[in-house]
C-alpha cells in the first residue's frame, strides 16, 4: 500500500517532537505510535497493541538482544572503572607526568591525547581530559575556553571513529536493521568500518584541533578568552598513580572484538558477526575486571557487583533510545518513506548532491535537538533507504548521517557533550559555545565540500 505524503510526515513529526520536547525517547515513541496508526487503519487500540507487541518482536531477534545487552554491559564497565578508582589513578598518573610537558603546547596536547586514548564514552573522555589538563593549562596561560574546545572536539568524533562503545552499538544496530529489512545488503560491521574514512567532520575536526594546538590558531571570540589564574595546589599527587587499572580492561576489549570477528567469521574477519563479537568482548572484559580488581583489592566481590548493577541501571535510558530507534526504522521502512522521497527527488535532485543533503539535514536536526544519537536514530533509516534507492555508496551515506549528527551536536548550545565539556574545563557554558562555534563551522564547511566532491566521484 502507498502512503504518499504521510510516509514523510511521520519522520518529520518525530523531528519536530524532538525539537519541542528535547526528549529523544518521547519523540521516538510519538513517531512510532503515529506511524503505527497509519499502518493500522487509524485504529488507536490496534496501534497501541502493535507498539508493545513490536517491542517484543524486536527483542526476540538474537542480534538485537545482543546489541542491547552490549550497551548495558558497557555501562557496567564505565561504572566499574569509576568506582574502582581506575579513572582517578589514571588522572593522577597523567597529572604527575604532565610536569614533563610543561608548556602551552604540551598542556593542550595532553588533553588531545587523552581524548584519543579514552574512546569508551564521550562524557568520560571530556571529564578526564578536562580534569587532568586544566591545572597545566592554567599554569601555561591556556584559556579554559580553549581547553573546553579540545575536550569537546575529541569526545564524540573519536567515539564515532573508534566505535567499540555504545556509539558503535547504536550505529551497528541501525545498519543491521536496514540489512535485515532488505533495504540494503552487506555486513553491518564491514559497512560501519568502510564508513570511517568518509566520516569527514570527525576527521577534519581532529586535524583542526591539532592545527589550533601547533599553530596557536585563535579565531573569533577565542582571541579574547582570558586564561585563569594558576594555583600551585591544583595538581595533587596522592595515592598510587598508575594507568594500568584503566588501560588494561580497554586493551582486553579492543583485542577481543577482532578476535570475535575472526572466530565467528571462521577465519574471515570481515564475515564475522559484529553483534556477537562486541557482546562477548564486553563479557570477557567484565570477567577480566573482576579477576583484576578483586585480586588486587581495588574492589571487593560485593562492591564489584554493586557497581555492576548500578552501571546497568544507568544505561537503561540509552538502551531505550536504541530499542526505539530500531523500531522507528522498521516503521519508516514499512511506510515506504525512502521510496516516496526517492520518487519525489528523482529528476529534481542529482544523486551527486544526496550525500551533502543528508549531511546538512542531519546537522540541522542535531543542532535543533542537541543530540547526535537521536539524529542517528531518525536519519539513518531514511538515509540508508534513500541511498539504496538512488544507488549511492552506502558507507558514504552512513558517514554523512554520522558526520551531520556530530557536527550539529558539536555546535548546539543544548548538547549534553557541550555542557559536559564546559563543566570539565571549568569555563562558562555560553562562552564555550561562542568560542567553539567558528571552529565547528570550519569543520562543517570542509565536510560539506568533501561530501559534495566524494558524491561526484562515487556516482
C-alpha positions in Angstrom: 0.0 0.0 0.0 1.3 3.5 -0.9 1.1 6.1 1.9 2.4 9.1 -0.1 3.0 12.3 1.9 2.1 10.5 5.2 5.3 8.5 4.9 7.3 11.7 5.1 5.0 13.3 7.7 5.9 10.6 10.3 9.7 11.2 10.4 9.1 15.0 10.2 6.7 14.7 13.2 9.5 12.8 15.1 12.0 15.6 14.4 9.5 18.3 15.4 8.7 16.5 18.7 12.4 16.2 19.4 12.9 19.9 18.9 9.9 20.8 21.0 10.3 18.3 23.9 14.1 17.9 23.9 13.3 14.3 24.8 14.5 11.7 22.4 12.6 8.8 23.9 9.2 10.7 23.9 9.9 11.9 20.3 10.7 8.4 19.1 7.7 6.9 20.8 5.4 9.6 19.4 6.7 8.9 15.9 6.4 5.2 16.3 2.8 5.4 17.5 1.8 7.8 14.7 3.4 5.5 12.2 1.6 2.5 13.6 -1.7 4.4 13.5 -1.3 5.0 9.8 -0.2 1.3 9.2 -3.2 0.0 11.2 -6.1 1.9 9.6 -6.0 4.8 12.2 -7.3 2.4 14.9 -5.6 3.7 18.2 -6.3 0.4 20.1 -4.7 -1.7 17.4 -1.8 0.7 17.1 -1.3 0.6 20.9 -1.2 -3.2 20.9 1.1 -3.1 17.9 3.5 -0.8 19.7 4.1 -3.2 22.6 3.9 -6.3 20.5 6.5 -4.7 18.2 8.9 -4.2 21.1 8.7 -8.0 22.0 9.2 -8.9 18.3 12.4 -6.8 18.3 13.7 -8.4 21.5 13.1 -11.8 20.1 15.8 -11.2 17.4 19.1 -12.5 18.6 21.3 -9.7 17.2 19.1 -7.0 18.7 19.2 -8.7 22.1 23.0 -8.9 22.0 23.3 -5.3 20.9 21.1 -4.1 23.7 23.0 -6.3 26.3 26.2 -4.9 24.9 25.1 -1.4 25.6 24.0 -2.3 29.1 27.3 -4.1 29.9 29.3 -1.1 28.5 27.5 0.9 31.3 28.8 -1.6 33.9 32.3 -1.3 32.6 32.2 2.5 32.8 30.8 2.4 36.3 33.4 -0.2 37.5 36.2 1.9 36.0 34.9 4.8 38.1 34.2 3.2 41.5 37.3 1.1 41.5 39.4 4.3 41.4 40.9 3.3 38.0 39.9 6.6 36.4 41.3 8.6 39.4 44.6 6.7 39.3 44.8 7.4 35.6 44.2 11.1 36.2 46.8 11.2 39.0 49.3 9.4 36.8 48.9 11.8 34.0 48.9 14.8 36.3 52.3 13.7 37.6 53.7 13.0 34.2 52.3 16.3 33.0 55.2 18.2 34.6 57.4 16.8 31.9 55.4 18.5 29.2 55.2 21.8 31.0 54.4 24.2 28.1 51.3 25.6 26.4 51.5 23.1 23.5 52.3 20.3 25.9 49.2 21.1 28.1 46.9 21.2 25.1 48.4 18.1 23.5 47.9 16.3 26.8 44.1 17.0 26.6 44.1 15.9 22.9 46.0 12.6 23.5 43.6 11.7 26.4 40.7 12.3 24.2 42.1 9.9 21.6 43.0 7.2 24.1 39.7 7.1 26.0 37.2 6.2 23.3 34.9 4.2 25.5 32.4 7.0 26.3 32.3 10.7 25.2 31.4 12.0 28.7 34.3 10.2 30.4 36.7 11.4 27.6 35.7 15.1 28.3 35.8 14.8 32.1 39.2 13.0 32.3 40.8 15.3 29.7 39.5 18.4 31.4 40.4 17.3 34.9 44.0 16.3 34.0 44.9 19.1 31.7 43.2 22.0 33.5 45.9 22.8 36.1 48.6 22.6 33.4 46.6 24.8 31.0 46.1 27.4 33.8 49.9 27.3 34.6 50.8 27.9 30.9 48.2 30.6 30.3 46.0 28.4 28.1 42.4 29.6 28.4 39.7 27.3 29.8 37.6 28.0 26.7 40.3 26.5 24.5 40.6 23.5 26.8 36.8 23.0 26.6 37.1 23.2 22.8 39.8 20.5 22.8 37.8 18.3 25.2 34.6 18.6 23.1 36.3 18.1 19.8 38.0 14.8 20.9 35.0 13.2 22.5 32.2 12.4 20.1 34.5 12.5 17.0 36.8 9.8 18.5 33.8 7.7 19.8 32.4 7.7 16.2 35.8 6.8 14.6 36.6 4.0 17.1 33.1 2.6 17.6 34.0 0.0 20.3 31.5 1.6 22.6 27.8 2.3 23.0 28.0 4.6 19.9 29.1 1.5 17.9 26.2 -0.5 19.3 23.6 2.1 18.2 25.1 2.6 14.7 25.6 -1.1 14.1 22.0 -1.8 15.2 20.6 0.8 12.8 22.7 -0.6 9.9 21.8 -4.2 10.6 18.1 -3.3 10.9 18.3 -1.9 7.3 20.1 -5.1 6.2 17.5 -7.4 7.8 14.7 -5.4 6.3 16.4 -5.9 2.9 16.7 -2.2 2.4 20.5 -2.6 1.9 22.7 -5.6 1.5 26.1 -6.5 3.1 27.6 -7.0 6.5 26.9 -4.4 9.2 30.4 -4.4 10.7 32.1 -4.2 7.3 29.8 -1.3 6.2 30.4 0.6 9.5 34.2 0.1 9.2 34.1 1.2 5.5 32.3 4.4 6.5 35.1 5.6 8.8 37.3 7.1 6.1 34.2 9.1 4.9 33.4 10.5 8.4 34.7 13.8 7.2 33.5 16.1 10.0 35.1 14.0 12.7 38.4 13.6 10.7 38.6 17.3 9.9 37.8 18.3 13.5 40.7 16.2 14.8 43.0 17.8 12.3 41.7 21.3 13.1 42.4 20.8 16.8 46.0 19.8 16.0 46.3 23.0 13.9 44.9 25.0 16.8 47.5 23.5 19.2 50.6 23.7 17.0 49.8 27.0 15.1 48.1 28.7 18.1 45.1 29.5 15.9 42.7 31.8 17.8 39.7 32.6 15.6 36.7 34.8 16.5 35.8 35.1 20.2 38.7 32.7 21.1 41.0 35.6 20.7 39.5 37.3 23.7 39.4 34.3 26.0 41.2 35.1 29.2 43.3 32.4 31.0 42.5 31.6 34.6 44.8 32.4 37.5 47.0 29.4 38.3 47.1 28.0 41.8 50.0 25.7 42.5 47.9 23.3 44.7 45.6 22.4 41.8 47.8 19.4 41.0 47.6 16.8 43.8 49.9 13.9 43.9 48.5 11.4 46.3 47.7 7.7 46.4 49.1 5.1 43.9 49.2 6.7 40.5 49.1 4.1 37.7 47.4 3.9 34.2 47.0 0.1 34.2 43.7 -0.4 36.0 42.0 1.8 33.4 44.0 0.9 30.2 44.3 -2.9 30.6 40.5 -3.5 30.6 40.2 -1.3 27.5 43.0 -3.2 25.8 41.3 -6.5 26.6 38.1 -5.2 25.0 39.9 -3.8 21.9 41.7 -7.2 21.3 38.5 -9.3 22.0 36.4 -7.6 19.2 38.6 -8.6 16.2 39.3 -12.0 17.8 35.5 -12.5 18.0 35.1 -11.4 14.4 37.8 -13.8 13.3 36.1 -16.7 15.2 32.5 -16.0 14.1 33.7 -15.4 10.5 35.5 -18.8 10.6 38.8 -17.2 9.7 37.5 -14.2 7.7 37.3 -11.1 10.0 35.0 -9.3 7.5 32.4 -12.1 7.6 32.2 -12.3 11.4 29.1 -11.3 13.4 29.5 -7.8 14.8 26.8 -8.1 17.4 28.2 -11.4 18.7 31.8 -10.1 18.8 31.1 -7.0 20.7 28.7 -8.8 23.0 31.4 -11.4 24.1 34.1 -8.7 24.1 32.4 -6.8 26.9 31.7 -10.1 28.8 35.4 -11.1 28.6 36.3 -7.5 29.7 34.0 -7.7 32.7 35.4 -11.1 33.7 38.9 -9.7 33.4 38.0 -6.7 35.5 36.5 -8.9 38.2 39.7 -11.0 38.5 42.0 -8.0 38.3 40.1 -5.6 40.6 39.1 -8.2 43.3 42.5 -9.9 43.4 44.3 -6.5 43.8 41.7 -5.4 46.4 40.7 -2.4 44.3 37.1 -3.7 44.8 35.5 -6.3 47.0 33.3 -9.0 45.5 30.3 -7.2 46.9 31.3 -3.8 45.6 32.1 -5.2 42.2 28.6 -6.4 41.7 27.1 -3.3 43.3 28.9 -1.2 40.7 27.9 -3.7 38.0 24.2 -3.4 38.7 24.4 0.4 39.1 26.2 0.6 35.7 23.5 -1.5 34.1 20.8 0.8 35.6 22.5 4.0 34.3 22.4 2.7 30.7 18.7 1.9 30.7 17.8 5.3 29.0 20.5 4.7 26.3 19.1 1.1 25.7 15.6 2.5 25.4 16.8 5.0 22.8 18.5 2.2 20.9 15.4 0.0 21.0 13.0 2.7 19.9 15.5 3.8 17.2 15.4 0.3 15.8 11.6 0.3 16.0 11.1 3.6 14.2 13.5 2.5 11.5 11.2 -0.5 10.9 8.1 1.7 10.9 9.6 4.1 8.4 10.6 1.1 6.2 7.0 -0.2 6.3 5.7 3.2 5.4 7.9 3.3 2.3 9.3 6.8 3.3 12.6 6.4 1.3 10.9 5.1 -1.8 8.5 8.0 -1.8 11.3 10.5 -1.2 13.4 8.9 -4.0 10.4 9.2 -6.3 10.0 12.9 -5.5 13.7 13.7 -5.8 14.4 11.6 -8.9 14.8 14.0 -11.8 14.8 17.0 -9.4 18.0 16.4 -7.4 21.0 14.7 -8.8 22.4 11.7 -6.8 25.7 13.7 -6.7 24.1 16.1 -4.1 22.4 13.5 -1.9 25.4 12.8 0.5 25.7 16.5 1.1 21.9 16.9 1.5 21.8 14.1 4.0 24.8 15.7 5.9 23.0 19.1 6.0 19.6 17.7 7.2 21.3 15.6 9.9 23.3 18.6 11.0 20.2 20.8 11.3 18.3 18.0 13.2 21.2 17.5 15.7 21.7 21.3 16.2 18.0 21.7 16.9 17.7 18.8 19.2 21.1 18.8 20.8 21.5 15.0 20.3 23.6 13.1 17.8 22.1 9.8 19.0 18.5 11.0 18.3 19.6 12.3 14.9 21.2 8.9 14.0 18.0 7.1 15.1 15.8 9.3 12.8 18.1 9.9 9.9 19.9 6.6 9.4 16.9 4.6 8.3 15.9 7.4 5.8 19.4 7.9 4.6 20.1 4.2 4.0 16.9 3.6 2.2 17.5 6.7 0.0 21.0 5.6 -0.7 19.8 2.1 -1.8 17.0 3.5 -3.9 19.3 6.1 -5.6 22.2 3.7 -5.9 24.5 5.7 -3.7 27.7 4.4 -2.0 26.2 3.1 1.3 29.3 3.7 3.5 29.3 7.3 2.3 25.6 7.6 3.3 26.3 6.2 6.7 29.2 8.6 7.2 27.0 11.5 6.1 24.5 10.8 8.8 27.2 10.3 11.4 29.1 13.4 10.4 26.0 15.5 10.3 24.8 14.3 13.7 28.2 15.1 15.3 28.6 18.5 13.6 25.1 19.6 14.7 25.6 18.3 18.2 29.0 19.9 18.4 27.7 23.3 17.5 24.5 23.1 19.6 24.3 25.0 22.9 21.8 22.4 24.3 24.0 19.4 23.6 25.0 17.3 26.6 28.6 16.9 25.4 28.9 20.7 25.0 27.6 21.1 28.6 29.9 18.4 30.0 33.0 19.8 28.2 32.5 23.3 29.6 31.9 21.8 33.0 35.1 19.6 32.8 37.2 22.5 31.7 35.7 24.9 34.3 34.6 27.6 31.9 31.3 29.3 31.3 29.0 27.3 29.1 27.9 30.2 26.9 31.5 31.2 26.4 32.4 27.7 25.4 29.6 27.7 22.7 30.7 31.1 21.4 34.4 30.3 21.2 33.9 26.8 19.7 31.4 27.7 17.0 33.8 29.2 14.4 36.0 26.1 14.5 32.9 23.8 14.2 31.7 25.8 11.2 35.1 25.5 9.5 34.9 21.7 10.0 31.3 21.7 8.8 32.2 23.7 5.7 35.2 21.4 4.9 33.0 18.3 5.4 30.3 19.8 3.1 32.8 20.2 0.3 34.2 16.7 0.9 30.7 15.2 0.7 30.0 17.1 -2.5 33.2 16.0 -4.1 33.0 12.4 -2.9 29.4 12.2 -4.1 30.5 13.3 -7.5 33.4 10.8 -7.6 31.3 7.8 -6.4 28.4 8.2 -8.8 
